[in-house]
Amino acid sequence: MCLGIPGKVTEIYESSGARMGKVDFGGIVKEVCLEYVPDILVGEYTIVHVGFAITRLDEQSAQETLQLFHELGIIEDELQ
């Protein structure tokens, strides 16, 4: 299964000419490509699918979704 997972952007930088960032998924931090959301800022939430941030998301929706994924026990599987 490949879900779009919400996470909080904690860092933004450039790597090999691409806009990249660190995204925190409730304690699990991953490197993510931010090219599809060029106006996203540190502290904002995004949905990430297969390593790419695909849209901005409000904090309440992100937290609710993360909580549900934790309760279902699927977030760790999706982020490994």
PyMOL commands that set and color helices and strands:
alter all, ss='L'
color gray80, all
select helices_A, chain A and resi 59-72+75-78
alter helices_A, ss='H'
color red, helices_A
select strands_A, chain A and resi 5-15+18-24+29-33+45-49+52-57
alter strands_A, ss='S'
color yellow, strands_A
deselect
rebuild
show_as cartoon
